[in-house]
Amino acid sequence: MLMGIFAFIVHFWWLFSLVALCIAAIIYLELTEQLNKGNGLSVKDAIQKVNDEKYVFVDLRDSAHFEKCHIPGAIHISKIKSTKLTPIFYCDDAKQSANESKAKQSFYLLGGIQQWVKSDMPVKEKSDD
């Protein structure tokens, strides 16, 4: 049996190599995704942290977008120095906030405000003021 498997691998070395390469690529992509998501928080996890009153949502978008629509209780990045709470960064889709969270060794909202809205969470709009 073992010799049969060995003979198959030797005879179809190119097929075996292709399968091994595909498996290695899948593993690499999964590990890379997990490493990049390391400090990302789901909407549920982010809410739990903010409810513990040690964290605050920080909006990285420009002030016009922040004024138009933001997560209730969030502060704009320009006001971050006025808080002692740990930031949970967010932007439109989490690309900018993922980078910011790495630089500041903090958290970010997976999917950004887009995921927040998709999760049917409330937003504070300019007309609410």
LUMSE-982384 format. One record per atom (N, C-alpha, C): x, y, z; residue in one letter. Coordinates in steps of 0.02 Angstrom, whole numbers, plus 50000, padded with zeros to 5 digits. Example, Ala and Ser with C-alpha at 12.3 -4.5 7.8 and 13.67 -1.06 7.14 Angstrom:
% LUMSE-982384
506604971650390A
506154977550390A
506604983550390A
506424988850354S
506844994750357S
506455000250394S
END
This chain:
% LUMSE-982384
500414994050000M
500005000050000M
500435006350000M
500925006550046L
501365012350050L
501775013149986L
501985007549958M
502375007849895M
501925010449838M
501295008749840G
500825011049789G
500735018549792G
500685021249852I
500625028549861I
501275031949838I
501845029149858F
502485031949838F
502565031849762F
502365026349730A
502405025749658A
501955030849624A
501365031949652F
500905036949625F
501215043949628F
501505045649686I
501815052249695I
502385053149646I
502805048049638V
503365048449592V
503125049249520V
502625045349502H
502375045449433H
502005052049418H
501625054449466F
501245060649456F
501525066149501F
502175067149500W
502505072049543W
502235079049532W
502065080649470W
501815087349455W
501125088549486W
500705083449488L
500045084049519L
500125084749594L
500555080649623F
500685080949695F
500965087849713F
501425090549673S
501705097149685S
501175102649681S
500725102049633L
500195106949625L
499725106949685L
499535101049708V
499095100549766V
499445103249828V
500075101649837A
500455104149895A
500505111749893A
500615114549834L
500665121849826L
499995125149842L
499445122249820C
498775124949835C
498645124849910C
498805119349942I
498705118850014I
499125123950051I
499755124750031A
500185129650062A
499915136750053A
499655138249994A
499385144949981A
498765146250024A
498335141350031I
497745142150073I
497935143250146I
498405139450171I
498645140250240I
498945147250249I
499355149450202Y
499665156050206Y
499135161550208Y
498635161150164L
498115166250163L
497705166350227L
497555160550254E
497185160250317E
497585163150375E
498215161550378L
498635164150432L
498715171750426L
498815174150366T
498875181350354T
498235184950375T
497665182150357E
497035185250376E
496945185450452E
497135180050486Q
497075179750558Q
497535184750592Q
498145185550566L
498605190350595L
498365197450585L
498085199050527N
497845205750514N
497215207350554N
496835202250572K
496225203250609K
496335203150684K
496955202150705G
497115201150775G
496805206050823G
496815212550809N
496545217450855N
495895220450830N
495585217050782G
494925219150758G
494375216350802G
493865220250813L
493305218250855L
492665217950814L
492255212950827S
491595212750797S
491175218250828S
490615219750798V
490165224850825V
489975223050897V
489805216750908K
489595214550975K
490165215451026K
490765213351009D
491335213951055D
491515221251068D
491465225351017A
491615232551025A
491115235751072A
490475234051065I
489965236851108I
490085234851181I
490285228551191Q
490425226251259Q
490995230251290Q
491515231551251K
492075235451278K
491875242651294K
491485245751250V
491265252651262V
490795252851323V
490375247751330N
489925247551388N
490295246651454N
490905244051452D
491315243451512D
491595250151534D
491475255251493E
491675262251507E
492425263251512E
492805258951480K
493535259951476K
493745261451405K
493275260951358Y
493425261751287Y
492935266851257Y
493155269751201V
492735274451165V
492845273551090V
492315274151051F
492385273950979F
492705280350955F
493195279750911V
493535285550881V
493475285150806V
493155290150777D
493025290450705D
493625293550669D
493895289850621L
494485292250584L
494295295850520L
493665295950502R
493455299250441R
493525306850448R
493475310450393D
493525317750398D
492925320450438D
492995326550462S
492495329350507S
491805330150474S
491785331250408A
491145331850374A
490755325350376A
491105319750366H
490765313150370H
490565311650442H
490985313550490F
490825312550560F
490195316450579F
490155322750558E
489575326850574E
488935324150541E
489005321450482K
488425318850446K
488145312650479K
488595308150502C
488365301750529C
488935298450567C
488825296550630H
489325293050669H
489005288550721H
489405284350750I
489165279850804I
489015284150865I
488435283150896P
488265287150956P
488805286451010P
489005292051038G
489515292151089G
490225292351063G
490305291750997A
490975291850967A
491255298950968A
491905299350967I
492245305850960I
492635305850895I
492755311750869H
493155312350809H
493895311850828H
494295309550782I
495015308650794I
495345315150818I
495085320850797S
495375327350817S
495285328650892S
494825325050924K
494685326050996K
494985320451039K
495395316251011I
495635310451048I
496055312251109I
496395317851106K
496825319851163K
496415321951224K
495765323251214S
495345325451270S
495035319551307S
495215313451291T
494935307651326T
495485303251355T
495335300151410K
495795295351440K
495585288251427K
495045287351389L
494795280751372L
495215277751316L
495235271251313T
495595267651260T
495175267951196T
495475269951140P
495085270551078P
494945263951044P
494355263551014I
494185258350966I
494065262250901I
494545261850855F
494525265750794F
494035262850744F
493735267250706Y
493335265050649Y
493365270150594Y
493245267750533C
493205272050474C
492645269150431C
492655270350367D
492125267650324D
492115260050322D
492695257050306D
492715249850294D
493245246150333D
493585249250379A
494075246350425A
494785246150397A
494905248250336K
495595248050310K
496035253050346K
495825259250351Q
496215264350385Q
496245263050460Q
495695260950489S
495685259750561S
496115253750582S
496175248750538A
496615243150554A
497335245450559A
497545249750513N
498225252450516N
498325256850577N
497845261050592E
497895265550650E
497925261650715E
497535256350719S
497525252350781S
498195248850792S
498525246850738K
499185243850744K
499685249050770K
499655254950741A
500125260250761A
500025262350833A
499405262550856K
499245264750924K
499155259050973K
499255252950950Q
499175246850991Q
498495246851026Q
497985247550986S
497305247651011S
496865242950970S
496225244250970F
495745240150934F
495435244050876F
495115240350831Y
494725243550778Y
494095239450766Y
493595242750737L
492955239650723L
492995236050656L
492935229450656L
492945225550594L
492375227850548L
492545229550487G
492045231750439G
491855239050444G
492125242550494G
492005249650501G
491275251350511G
491105257650497I
490415259850507I
489945256350459I
490205253950402Q
489785250150356Q
489515243850390Q
489945240250426Q
489725234250462Q
489255236150519Q
489385241750551W
488965244250605W
488245245150579W
488185248450522V
487525249650492V
487205243150469V
487605238650438K
487345232150417K
487085228050475K
487365229250534S
487155225650595S
486545228850627S
486245233650593D
485655237250617D
485775240950683D
486365243550691M
486525247450750M
486355254850737M
486195258650789P
486005265550778P
486595270050759P
486445275250722V
486935280350706V
486655287150725V
487085291650742K
486875298450758K
486975302550696K
486435305450671E
486475309350610E
486415316750627E
486625320850581K
486635328050592K
485945330650611K
485415327950584S
484735330150600S
484535328550672S
484915323950705D
484775322150775D
484975327650824D
485415332150802D
485685337250848D
485185342150872D
END
